[in-house]
Amino acid sequence: MEITSKTAKEIDESKEKEDMKKLEAAFFISGRFLSMQEIVSYTDLNPIIIREFIEKLQARYEKDDSAIEIVEKSNLWKMDVKPEFSSLINKFATGSAEFSKAEQETLAIIAYKQPIKQSVIVKIRGNKAYDHIKKFSDLELIKKKKMGHTNELSLSEDFYDYFSVKENESVKEENKSEGSL
C-alpha cells in the first residue's frame, strides 16, 4: 500500500485526536491539579504538544458552551466544572480527592484561626504541615507574611474562588460577639 500525502495527513490527524483524548482522559480521571511533569508521565506526550492540546481543549469547552473547563494555576492544570455549576457538584461531593485528610485538617486550622503563625501550625500538626503549607501556597490558597523567623498565614482571595464559597459572614459576626463578651 502506498502512503500518499493525503493518507499521511489523515494518519497525523487521527494520532492527534487520540493523543488529545489521552490528555483529556488524564485530566478527567485525576480530579486534581497536575504538573507538566505529571501530565508527561501519564500521557507520554511532549510538553509542547501538551500545551497546544490544553489550549485546544480550553477553546473547545468555551466554544461548545460546556460546563467543563481546564483551569490553570501556578503552572498546574486540572479539569473542573465551571463555577456556575458548583452548587450542583457540591450535592454529589462527599470529600475532596485533591487534598488528603491531613491536608484538609491543616487548611481548616488555618481557615479557622487566621491569621496564624506557621510555627503554631507546625506545633499542632507536626512537620508534615510544612509540605501542606507549601502546597497551599503554590496553589495560592493562602498568603504568607514574614514575621520574624516564621510566617503569618491567612487565606487568600483565591481560596474563596477555589472552593466556590463566600467569606462566612456568620463567623465574622460570631468573632465580633465573642470579642464583646
Secondary structure, DSSP 8 states (H G I E B T S, - for coil): ----HHHHHHHHHHHHHHHHHHHHHHHHHH-S-EEHHHHHHHH---HHHHHHHHHHHHHHHHHTT-SEEEEEETTEEEEEE-GGGHHHHHHH-SS-SSS-HHHHHHHHHHHHH-SEEHHHHHHHH-THHHHHHHHHHHTT-EEEEEETTEEEEEE-HHHHHHTT----HHHHHHHHHHHT-
